Amino acid sequence: ASYGTAGKFDPSKDRAVLRLNRWKDTAIGNWQARKAFGDKMARLRTALAINLDRPRLDTGHSVEDFGGGSTEISYTRFGPGAYLNRHIDEHHEELKGKDGWKKPTRRSVTWLIYLNPDWDVKKHGGELRVFERKKSAVAEVGARSNGDLQIGWLRSSSSDPVERPVFLDGHCIGQDGKEGNCAMYIDDPSRTGNIKYITKPFYASPILFVAGSEQLTQKILITRPDFKERFHYLEAPKSAIDGILAKKPDGTGSKEGEDEVPKDISPNGGTLVVFDSVSVPHEVLATRERERFACSGWFHEDQQDIPDHLIS
């Protein structure tokens, strides 16, 4: 996978991946060690499902079809000079276009285990940089128990000094049944256990995640004036022209947002990192002088049922 350079794959710099089907091939390498590792990851998955109150994490297609260890699992190698630009690992089904609802599962929890003995981060770089929020949210983030995914935030304000995660309901039907199937919402601050829609119903499109769409959402979709300026997406929408006009990535890291605090994690051997696949932006800084290895993957959850308007 050519992540660190432009054009063709460069084995000296780009990220190389041994994917799940090869991982499970008993004829390759030490299968027994990989199986023991997978069993341990299955126990971690169960613990996360219980402690995060995400029962869907340990049931359904993601476990039955792929095994308990992890729905996606791989060895990952970064050559000297390789890096990975800032991104989030999962988006709402409605933001993936017409194919967004076709897969039975989606990413829920990202995990990495680093395999680098004697790593000198000042010399070798290769840190994982995650972008945490400056303020704690007042509600669950990433995904709700009903399967709705977070797509943005309401920044804190003088009248409401907390951050509020914004979720997308893909099964919402307008009052006349024709206005749209989607709406954004937050937990209702005045009624515990209820939600509060902050947009009118609309039909979602990947266009909601391209340059300029944040302003479009603020001006046209969000109904309350005091919410308009507070809203922003989890990741700033981009367009093809951004990649041309922006500074060429060099693996030195991107600038954090005004509501974020960057945290760097050294890829020392034996380190386990786990974070939410939907709500945590992250990147990998450039590796220097030596190869950087990790075992990485994603625990999946089953996707929501396909909305009625997409069923023919």
Stockholm file with secondary structure:
# STOCKHOLM 1.0

chainA/1-312         ASYGTAGKFDPSKDRAVLRLNRWKDTAIGNWQARKAFGDKMARLRTALAINLDRPRLDTGHSVEDFGGGSTEISYTRFGPGAYLNRHIDEHHEELKGKDGWKKPTRRSVTWLIYLNPDWDVKKHGGELRVFERKKSAVAEVGARSNGDLQIGWLRSSSSDPVERPVFLDGHCIGQDGKEGNCAMYIDDPSRTGNIKYITKPFYASPILFVAGSEQLTQKILITRPDFKERFHYLEAPKSAIDGILAKKPDGTGSKEGEDEVPKDISPNGGTLVVFDSVSVPHEVLATRERERFACSGWFHEDQQDIPDHLIS
#=GR chainA/1-312 SS CCCSSSSSCCTTTSEEEECHHHHTCTTSSCHHHHHHHHHHHHHHHHHHHHHTTCGGGGSSHHHHTTCSSCSEEEEEEECTTCCEEEECSCCCGGGGGGGTTTSSEEEEEEEEEECCTTCCHHHHBCCEEEEEESSCBSSCCSBCTTSCEEEEEECCCSSSCSBEEEEEETTCCCTTSCSCSBEEEEECTTSTTCEEECBCCBCCCGGGGSTTHHHHIIIIIBCCHHHHTTEEESSCCCCHHHHHHSCCCCSSCCCCCTTEEEEEECCCTTCEEEEETTTCCEEECCBCSSCEEEEEEEEEEECCCCCGGGCC
#=GC SS_cons         CCCSSSSSCCTTTSEEEECHHHHTCTTSSCHHHHHHHHHHHHHHHHHHHHHTTCGGGGSSHHHHTTCSSCSEEEEEEECTTCCEEEECSCCCGGGGGGGTTTSSEEEEEEEEEECCTTCCHHHHBCCEEEEEESSCBSSCCSBCTTSCEEEEEECCCSSSCSBEEEEEETTCCCTTSCSCSBEEEEECTTSTTCEEECBCCBCCCGGGGSTTHHHHIIIIIBCCHHHHTTEEESSCCCCHHHHHHSCCCCSSCCCCCTTEEEEEECCCTTCEEEEETTTCCEEECCBCSSCEEEEEEEEEEECCCCCGGGCC
//
